[in-house]
Amino acid sequence: MAEEKQESIIEHLEELRGRLIRSVIALTVTTLFSFIFARQFLQLLIAPMGETPPVSLSPTTNIVVFAKVALISGVALAMPVLVYQLISFIAPGLTAQERRYLYLVLPGATVSFVAGVAFAYFVMLPRTIPFLKGFLGDVIQPSWSIDKYISFITFLLFWVGVSFETPLLIFFLAKLGIVTSASLSRYRKYAILVVAVIAAVITPTPDPFNMILIMLPLIVLYEIGILLARLA
């Protein structure tokens, strides 16, 4: 019995190793491919800065930032393969019905993430960057380093994108019977409190306007999640 259990663990570790290797290969290929258009992607990321782009503060910063942008783009391109490898690893532990729900949710999750990134880029950043640049602008000359700026932008885009996947996560949990629309409605006030905390963490500025700009979509997404839970 112990030997069978040990063999089972070894088989799982072997499968995990194989899927990690395939994920690394996919990420390497997409990252190398991303070097072709990393310059254009970088220009897109710094566009919200307007006529005062970030500056490079060390001799190697430009190279590091260029490689980081290519890696970020590579991760985005390799995401379908990475998600597929993850699901293929955990799917054997799910029932056939649970796997069917998971495969149903995945395409929508991708669309929701892209919608969240688009919201952050086209709605949030045009208001956030001018605020940050203008805050105490008559006292302090804003001169942002490119590496810190890229980290800031990608952090914001990523987490807003993730937050837009809330309705589908709720739908999936409702399908599994973990949550219900009634329980979600009952705990709405606590959910709003959690949304406020999340918005405060994600929002890069201290002004309440930008925080509300994050809170309102999240609250709407929670309400959509309740509707989806009723349909589950």
Buried (B, 14 or more C-beta within 10 A) or exposed (E): EEEEEEEEEEEEEEEEEEBEEBBEEBBEBBBEBBBEEBEEBBEEBBEBBEEEEBEBEEEEBEEBBBBBBBBBBBBBBBBEBBBBBEBEBEBEEBEEEBBEBBEEBBEBBBEBBEBBBBBBBEBBBEBBBBBBBEEEEEEEEBEBBBBEBBEBBBEBBBBBBBBBBBBBBBBBBBBBEEBBBEEBEEEEEEBEEEBBEBBEEBBBBEBEEBBEBBBEBBBEBBBBBBBBBBEB
